[in-house]
Amino acid sequence: MQIRDLAEQHSIISNLFDFPNTPEEWEPYKLSEDQINHFKEYGYVYGIKLLDENQIKQLQRELEELMNPKHPAHSLFYEFHSNESERPRFSFVSFLGALENHRGIS
């Protein structure tokens, strides 16, 4: 498995998402008048489906792999903590990358 530091990637890294290229392809993503009015009144919009089932399943698989403490990409994290949940049915994992190094902050 090749490990890449995604902080060094400045382009799309996957074909998991199709991006519209024409105004017609963007049309299904256009907010309705009701959604726009709701946003103007409350400052947020709800009920927008961002991912399809295949995308969700793929992201879940990738996250499960990454949660393994022996995953080779762990060397890229500044911190990695797993099983921090006090509830046995739930898993809580936190990752911290070293983004400050890539932004010139020491």
Sequence and secondary structure as in RCSB ss.txt:
>XXXX:A:sequence
MQIRDLAEQHSIISNLFDFPNTPEEWEPYKLSEDQINHFKEYGYVYGIKLLDENQIKQLQRELEELMNPKHPAHS
LFYEFHSNESERPRFSFVSFLGALENHRGIS
>XXXX:A:secstr
     GGG  S   SSS    SHHHHGGG   HHHHHHHHHHS       S HHHHHHHHHHHHHHHSTT GGGG
GEEEEE    SSTT    EEEE HHHHTT  
